[in-house]
């Protein structure tokens, strides 16, 4: 067996199942699950109709690069959203959701033959795929703690110059999971300068980019930041997805865009990896990327939920509106694991302990003492969950 498998930690939801073992939720309450970042809003009917209308495409093998219509639709969306002018032939690659691409990207990129073990950097707390991708590529993960007292900003001094010299890949998530932090143009400029100095590649995970609250100020993307700063896309790749934007997590549809030379090698890897997107999914994805009305409606629903629920939860827990995304990152008055277990037992609301989303690094687990609350259910369910959270916390 691959020896690196032994380095993988259980996934957060496996830890959650173990934490809840033996807990009997209060039968007085119906379960409300706010632990997983799975959109619960209805999938737009036109996407379903397009998928059904193209089921005959199942009779054909798909190409790894995807149909031109899909790459062009993605490119046009990038122009509308970010002002980018990407070459659909060389700078855009459809993928089966951002998760598998974020993982396989490290397998393509990491070069373990440099004499020292490569380093992959990620935020902390973070999306666990980054860590697993690093280990299975033969690299060592390193973390930059994102602390609320620092505005969840990166403290690059947490790595030594010698460690920075070994960095080959830097995963950044903006808007961030779980904090909702959006990198500013100045923060992108600092990260780009480090990439220039040490030569590492930036993988920009932007799967939450379309869940934001101010229509006049959408989150800036990595490629957009590079363009605004007069840079090329060298050593920069963005990862995007329809899952959150269009409420189609089961479609597994997204794209990777950026540095053409890197994407050329990534396409080669993927040709062998066997991960071409099914033709009906490609057709439905074209329809989704070409429409913004359903995305605006989606944001309106999140905006309404956050406006209604955040003040309630903030009255008892340390939280507030995130920059973007659909998570509340809330500080708990007791240990996050005890809080999550007690909330389930007494009020049948499921949230995710923040310590499960982070690693102890430099003597601190930056997720400890927090819970991630995903406001993905309907408005009434989220309001009911908020009331229960308030009741539970007031009894502590």
C-alpha positions in Angstrom: 0.0 0.0 0.0 1.0 3.6 -0.5 2.8 4.5 2.7 1.5 8.0 2.6 -2.0 6.8 3.2 -1.0 6.3 6.9 -0.5 10.0 7.2 -4.1 10.9 6.4 -6.3 11.9 9.2 -10.0 10.9 9.4 -12.2 13.3 7.4 -14.0 15.9 9.6 -17.3 14.1 9.2 -15.8 10.8 10.3 -14.6 12.6 13.5 -18.1 14.1 13.9 -19.7 10.6 13.7 -17.3 9.4 16.4 -18.0 12.4 18.5 -21.7 11.8 18.4 -21.5 8.1 19.1 -23.8 7.3 22.0 -25.7 10.6 21.8 -29.5 10.3 21.8 -30.9 13.5 20.2 -33.9 15.0 22.0 -36.9 13.5 20.1 -38.9 16.6 20.9 -37.0 18.3 18.0 -36.6 17.5 14.3 -33.0 17.3 13.2 -31.6 20.4 11.5 -28.2 19.7 9.9 -26.0 22.8 9.6 -22.7 20.9 9.6 -22.0 20.2 6.0 -21.5 22.8 3.2 -24.1 21.2 0.9 -26.4 23.7 -0.7 -30.1 22.9 0.1 -31.7 25.5 -2.3 -33.5 23.9 -5.2 -31.6 23.1 -8.4 -32.9 25.5 -11.1 -35.3 23.7 -13.4 -33.6 24.8 -16.6 -30.5 22.9 -15.5 -32.4 19.8 -14.9 -34.3 20.1 -18.2 -31.0 20.6 -20.1 -29.5 17.6 -18.4 -32.5 15.4 -19.3 -32.5 16.6 -22.9 -28.9 15.5 -23.4 -29.0 12.1 -21.8 -28.4 10.5 -25.3 -24.9 11.8 -24.9 -24.3 8.9 -22.5 -23.7 6.9 -25.6 -20.4 8.8 -26.3 -17.0 8.9 -24.7 -16.3 12.4 -23.5 -13.0 14.1 -24.1 -10.9 15.1 -21.1 -10.6 18.7 -22.4 -14.4 19.0 -22.6 -16.5 20.3 -25.5 -15.6 23.7 -27.0 -19.0 25.1 -26.1 -18.3 24.5 -22.4 -14.9 26.0 -22.4 -16.2 29.0 -24.3 -19.2 29.4 -21.9 -16.7 29.3 -19.0 -14.5 31.9 -20.7 -17.4 34.2 -21.3 -18.4 33.9 -17.7 -14.9 34.8 -16.6 -15.1 37.9 -18.8 -18.4 39.0 -17.4 -17.4 38.2 -13.8 -13.8 39.2 -13.6 -13.0 41.1 -16.8 -10.6 38.3 -17.9 -9.7 37.3 -21.5 -8.8 33.6 -21.3 -8.0 31.4 -24.2 -10.5 28.5 -24.1 -8.1 26.2 -25.9 -5.1 26.6 -23.5 -6.2 28.4 -20.3 -9.5 26.7 -19.3 -10.1 23.0 -18.4 -13.4 21.6 -17.2 -13.2 19.4 -14.1 -15.6 17.2 -12.1 -16.0 19.7 -9.4 -13.3 21.6 -7.7 -12.6 19.0 -5.0 -11.1 16.3 -7.3 -9.2 18.9 -9.3 -7.7 20.5 -6.1 -6.5 17.0 -5.1 -5.2 15.8 -8.5 -3.4 19.2 -9.1 -0.9 18.5 -6.4 -0.2 15.0 -7.9 0.6 16.7 -11.2 2.6 19.6 -9.8 4.8 18.3 -6.9 8.3 17.4 -7.8 9.9 15.2 -5.1 13.3 15.0 -6.8 14.7 18.3 -5.6 16.8 16.8 -2.8 14.6 18.0 0.0 11.0 17.1 0.7 8.6 19.6 -1.0 6.3 21.7 1.1 2.6 22.5 0.4 1.2 25.5 2.3 -2.4 26.0 3.2 -4.5 28.1 5.5 -5.4 26.8 9.0 -8.3 26.1 9.5 -8.7 24.7 6.0 -10.3 22.3 3.5 -8.8 18.9 4.3 -8.3 18.0 0.7 -5.3 20.3 0.6 -3.5 18.3 3.3 -4.4 14.9 1.8 -3.2 16.1 -1.6 0.1 17.2 -0.1 0.8 13.9 1.7 -0.1 11.7 -1.3 2.0 13.7 -3.6 5.0 13.0 -1.3 5.1 16.6 0.1 4.8 17.9 3.7 1.9 20.2 4.6 2.7 23.5 6.4 0.0 25.8 7.8 -0.5 29.5 8.2 -2.8 30.0 11.2 -5.8 32.3 10.4 -6.8 34.0 13.6 -9.7 36.3 14.1 -7.6 38.8 16.1 -5.5 39.3 12.9 -8.6 39.5 10.7 -7.9 36.0 9.4 -4.9 37.3 7.5 -1.9 35.2 6.7 1.2 35.7 8.9 3.9 34.6 6.5 6.6 34.7 9.2 5.2 31.4 10.5 7.5 29.8 7.9 11.3 30.3 7.9 13.1 31.4 4.7 14.5 27.8 4.5 11.0 26.4 4.5 9.7 28.9 2.0 12.5 27.8 -0.3 11.0 24.3 -0.3 7.4 25.4 -1.0 6.2 24.2 -4.4 2.4 24.8 -4.0 0.3 27.3 -2.0 -3.4 26.6 -1.6 -5.4 29.7 -0.9 -9.2 29.7 -0.4 -11.0 33.0 -1.0 -13.8 33.4 0.1 -12.4 31.1 2.8 -13.8 27.9 4.3 -14.7 28.2 7.2 -14.0 31.8 8.0 -15.5 33.5 5.0 -12.4 35.7 4.7 -11.9 37.4 1.3 -8.4 38.3 0.2 -8.0 42.0 -0.7 -6.0 43.2 -3.7 -3.1 44.2 -1.3 -3.1 40.7 0.2 -3.0 39.1 -3.3 0.0 41.4 -4.1 1.9 40.2 -1.1 1.2 36.6 -2.0 2.3 37.1 -5.6 5.5 38.7 -4.4 6.3 35.6 -2.3 5.5 33.4 -5.3 7.9 35.5 -7.4 10.6 35.2 -4.8 10.4 31.5 -4.1 8.9 30.2 -7.4 5.9 28.3 -6.0 2.6 27.9 -7.7 -0.6 29.3 -6.3 -3.8 27.2 -6.4 -6.7 29.6 -5.8 -9.8 27.7 -4.5 -12.7 30.0 -5.4 -15.7 27.6 -5.1 -17.5 30.1 -2.8 -16.9 33.1 -5.0 -20.6 33.6 -6.0 -22.0 33.6 -2.4 -21.6 37.2 -1.2 -23.8 39.9 0.2 -22.9 43.2 -1.5 -23.7 43.2 -5.2 -21.5 46.2 -5.8 -18.4 44.5 -4.3 -18.1 40.9 -5.4 -15.1 39.0 -4.0 -11.9 39.5 -6.1 -10.5 36.4 -7.7 -6.9 35.4 -8.1 -6.7 35.8 -11.8 -8.6 39.1 -11.6 -6.1 40.3 -9.0 -3.2 39.4 -11.2 -4.7 41.4 -14.1 -5.4 44.4 -11.9 -1.8 44.3 -10.8 -0.5 44.1 -14.4 0.7 40.5 -14.0 0.5 37.5 -16.2 -1.1 34.2 -15.0 2.3 32.6 -14.6 2.3 30.1 -11.6 -1.3 30.9 -10.9 -4.4 28.7 -11.3 -7.9 29.2 -10.2 -10.5 26.5 -9.3 -14.2 27.2 -9.6 -17.4 25.2 -9.3 -21.1 25.2 -10.0 -22.0 23.4 -6.8 -22.5 26.4 -4.6 -23.2 28.9 -7.4 -26.0 26.9 -9.0 -27.1 24.5 -6.3 -25.9 21.4 -8.2 -23.4 19.7 -5.9 -24.4 16.3 -7.4 -23.4 17.3 -10.9 -19.7 17.6 -9.9 -18.9 20.3 -12.4 -16.3 23.1 -12.3 -13.3 24.3 -14.1 -9.6 25.2 -13.7 -8.1 28.2 -15.4 -4.9 30.1 -15.5 -1.2 29.4 -16.4 -1.4 27.7 -19.8 1.9 25.7 -19.4 0.7 24.3 -16.1 -2.7 23.4 -17.5 -1.0 21.6 -20.4 0.7 19.3 -18.0 -2.5 19.0 -15.9 -4.4 18.0 -19.0 -1.8 15.3 -19.7 -2.2 13.9 -16.2 -6.0 14.0 -16.4 -6.0 12.1 -19.7 -4.5 9.2 -17.8 -6.5 9.8 -14.7 -9.7 9.1 -16.5 -11.8 12.0 -15.2 -13.6 13.4 -18.3 -16.9 15.0 -17.6 -20.0 13.2 -18.8 -21.6 14.7 -22.0 -25.0 15.4 -20.3 -23.2 17.2 -17.4 -21.3 19.3 -19.9 -24.5 20.4 -21.7 -26.1 21.3 -18.4 -23.0 23.1 -17.3 -23.1 25.3 -20.4 -26.6 26.3 -19.6 -25.7 27.1 -15.9 -22.6 29.2 -16.8 -24.6 31.1 -19.3 -27.3 32.2 -16.8 -27.0 34.7 -13.9 -30.6 35.2 -12.9 -30.6 32.0 -10.8 -27.4 33.0 -9.2 -28.8 36.4 -8.1 -31.8 34.6 -6.7 -29.5 32.2 -4.8 -27.6 35.1 -3.3 -30.8 36.8 -2.3 -31.8 33.7 -0.3 -28.5 33.6 1.5 -28.6 37.3 2.2 -32.1 37.0 3.8 -30.9 34.1 6.0 -27.8 35.8 7.2 -29.6 39.0 7.9 -32.2 37.1 10.0 -30.0 34.6 11.7 -26.6 36.3 12.4 -27.9 38.8 15.0 -29.6 36.0 16.9 -26.6 33.7 17.0 -24.3 36.7 17.6 -26.3 37.5 20.7 -24.9 34.4 22.4 -21.8 33.3 20.4 -18.9 35.3 19.1 -19.6 35.7 15.5 -20.7 38.2 12.8 -21.3 38.6 9.1 -18.5 36.9 7.1 -17.0 38.7 4.0 -18.7 36.0 1.9 -19.6 32.2 1.7 -22.5 30.6 3.6 -20.8 29.9 6.9 -20.9 31.5 10.3 -17.6 30.9 12.2 -18.8 31.2 15.8 -16.8 31.2 19.0 -18.2 28.9 21.7 -18.3 29.5 25.5 -17.2 25.9 26.1 -15.0 23.5 24.1 -16.2 23.3 20.5 -16.6 19.5 20.7 -18.7 19.7 23.9 -20.8 22.5 22.4 -21.6 20.4 19.2 -22.3 17.3 21.2 -24.6 19.1 23.7 -26.4 21.0 21.0 -27.2 17.7 19.2 -28.3 16.0 22.4 -30.5 18.7 23.8 -31.8 20.5 20.6 -31.0 18.2 17.7 -29.0 20.8 15.7 -25.8 19.6 14.0 -22.9 21.9 13.7 -19.2 21.1 13.0 -16.5 21.7 15.7 -13.9 24.0 14.4 -11.0 22.0 15.8 -11.9 19.3 13.2 -11.2 21.7 10.4 -7.7 22.7 11.7 -4.4 21.3 12.8 -2.4 22.2 15.9 0.4 24.4 14.5 3.0 26.3 16.4 1.2 25.4 19.7 -2.3 26.4 18.7 -5.3 24.8 16.9 -6.9 27.9 15.4 -10.2 26.1 15.0 -10.5 25.1 18.7 -13.3 27.0 20.5 -15.2 27.6 17.3 -18.0 25.9 15.4 -18.9 26.2 11.7 -22.5 26.8 11.1 -23.6 26.3 7.5 -26.7 28.3 6.7 -27.6 26.0 3.9 -31.1 24.9 4.9 -34.2 26.9 4.2 -35.0 30.2 5.9 -37.4 28.8 8.5 -35.2 25.9 9.4 -32.2 28.2 9.8 -34.3 30.5 12.0 -35.5 27.6 14.1 -31.9 26.3 14.4 -30.8 29.8 15.5 -33.5 29.9 18.2 -32.3 26.5 19.5 -28.7 27.6 19.5 -29.6 30.7 21.5 -31.6 28.5 24.0 -28.9 26.0 24.4 -26.1 28.6 24.9 -28.2 30.5 27.4 -28.4 27.4 29.5 -24.7 26.8 29.7 
